[in-house]
Amino acid sequence: MEGIFQSISGVLFDLDGTLIDSAPDLGAAADQMRVRRGMASLPLEIYRPLCGAGARGMLEIAFSMGPEHPDYEPMREEFFANYERCLTERTFAFDGVAELIRALQVRGVAWGVVTNKSQRFTDPLTAAMPLFASAGAIVSGDTTPYAKPHPAPLLEAARRMGLDPAHCLYVGDDERDIVAGHAAGMLTVAAAYGYLGSQSDVAAWNAHAQINSPLALLQLLQRA
């Protein structure tokens, strides 16, 4: 299977749960809402599995609240405001990510980011982290009219980077990432170390490959 990656000229990554561990800041933003209401604080590990779902996942954990709840919209905006204030306080790249990016650059492989995170948060977060200075494109969930699992954001990133989607690889920790990658005509790799990867049957996503750490991607490409 590794040989299918030999023609890769660009690698696109999901952001949260794939390149960066933003769970501490996402969880803190939701937990602050609980504490303000006199509720007990919850440990980070309770929040972590649903961090890939953003505000929806955090409000589900913190308040058992879904989008159908009449107070969901104001609660979501309160969460957004909290997160905006702390989005880089506890967020770091996963171990091995910086080394992976350097290795891609040495190999002449372009790289970029395609996330469902709103540009309101993506831009200041990536601007604050030197890791992203070499990214060829950073596409947010509201950059195009569609978010993943629609292929439009992935195709937009490839367009900005001047890459043929057929020669791109998309890496993500959620099934929607793999669905989007297939729909865009890209090869796909499931990041099983991510938020939903640890809670899901990753093999059922039908990715072209699966990795359990960021540097495992480099090993996959080196064997191509």
N, C-alpha and C positions, 0 to 999 in steps of 0.2 A: 504493500500500500504506500510505503514511503516515497516510491519513485514518482508518484503523481505530483509531488511538490517541486520537481526539478525545474519547472518553467516559471516559478513564482518570481515576479518582479516587484511586488508590493504586498505588504501585510497591513491589514486594517484590524484594529482592536476595539472591542467594547471598552468602556472606561471603568465604571464601578464594579468591583468583583473580578476584574480581569487584569487591569493594569494597576489600579489603586485600591487600597482598603479604606474606603470612606465610611465603613460601618460605625466607627466610634463617633464621628460627627453627626451622622444621620440619626443614630440611636440617641445621642445626647439632645438633639433638637426635639425629638418626640418625648423623651423622658422629662425634659424641662417642663413640658406642658402638663404632664402628670403631677409633678411636684408642685407646680403652681396651684393645682386644684386639690391639694392635700392628699394626693394618692401616693402610695409607696413607689419608690424608685425601682426600676427593673434592671437586671444585669444586662450588659451588652450582648451576651450570648443568646438572650431571648430575642433581641432585635435582629441579630446578624442574618439569619436565614432569609428574611424578607427584605433586606436592604436593597436588593436588585429591583424591587417593585416601587422604590421611592416613597413618596408621601402616602400613597395608598397602603403600602405594606407597613409603614411605620404607624399609621393611625389604626390599622387593623390590630397590630400588636398592643399598642398603648391603650386603646379605648374600645377594641372590638367593634370598630366603626368602619362601615363601607360607604362607597359613593352614594348609596341610596338614602343614607341618613340625612335628615333635614339640616343638620348642623355641619355636614361634611365640608362644604365649600369654605365657610369661615375658619373652620379648624385646619383645613389644608393650608390656607393662607397664613395662619399663625405658625404652622410648622415651617412653611417656606421662609417666613421672616426670621424665625429662630435659626434655621439652617444657614441662611445667608450671612448671619453674624458669626458663624463658627465653622464655615465649610473647609477651612484649611488648618484648624487648630490641632486636630488629631489624625489627619489623613496623610497617609504615606504610600509610596509605591510598594508593591509586594516585593519580597526578597527575590532578587534575580532579574527584576524588570529592567533596571538601569543597565545591567550587563547585557541583557538580551538586546536592548535598543542599540547599544554601542556595537554589538556584533553584527546586527543588521546593517548598520551604516558602513562598517568595514567591508561587508559583502556587496555593498552597493544596492541593497534592497530598500526601497522607499517604505515609509510607514506613516500611518495616520490613525485617527480616532473617529469612530462612529458610535454615538451614545444616544440614548433616549432622554438623557438629562437635558433640561431646558437650558438654552443659551444663557439665561439669567444666572445660572450657576456654573455652567461649563467654562465660560470665558474667564471669570475671575479665578476659578480654581486652577485651570491649566496655566494661566498667566503667572500664578504664584509659585508654580512648581517648575524648576529648570528642566526637568525631564522632557517637557513638551516643546521646548524651543526648536527641536529638530523635526517636529511632526510636519508632514507635507500637507495635511488637512485635518481640521477638527470640525466635525459635523455633529450638530446637536439634534435633539428630538424635534425641535421646531424650526430647523434650518430649511427643511423642505415641507411641503404640505402634509407629508406622511411621516410616521415614526415606525420603527421596527415593530412587527415583523415584515412590514412593507419593504421592498428592496430599494426604494427611492433614495434614502440617505446613504446607503452603501454605494449606489451608482453615482451619486453626487460627489462623494469623496474620491472615487476613482477618476471622475471627470476633472476635478480640481487638480489632481496629481498627474494627469495625463497618462493614466494607466488603462490598459485593456482589462475589463472585469474578469475575463477568462484567465488572466495571469495574476489575479489577486487572491489572497487568502484572508478569510475573516475569522477572527478568534473571539469567542464570547462564552460567558458562563450561564446563559439562559437559553432555553429552547428556542425562543423567538429569534435569537442571534443566528442560530443554525438555519432556521426557516428563511430568514432574510438573506443569508448568504447563498443558500440554494437558489432562491428566487432571483438573485442578482447574477447568477451564473458563476459564482465564485466557489473556490474550495473552502471547506470549513473545518475548524478545529474547536472542539468543546473544551473549555477550561474547567475541568472537574474540581479544581481547588476553589472555585468561586462560591458566591453566596448560594445560589440555587443548585449548583452542581453537587454540593454535599448532601442535598435533601432530595435529589431526583434520580430517576433512572436515566443517567446520561447516555447510556448505550442506545436507548430508545429514540434519541434525538436524530440519529442517522447522520452524524457528522462524519467527515472523511477520516478524522483521527481524534484522539482524546489525549489530553495532557493533564498531569497531576501537579505540575509546577510550571512557572513561566519559562525557566531554562530548558524544560523538556521540548519546547517548541524549537529552540535552536538545535537541539539534537535531532529533531525530526527533519529540519531543513538540511542539516549537514549530511544526513544519510540519503538525501534525495539524489 
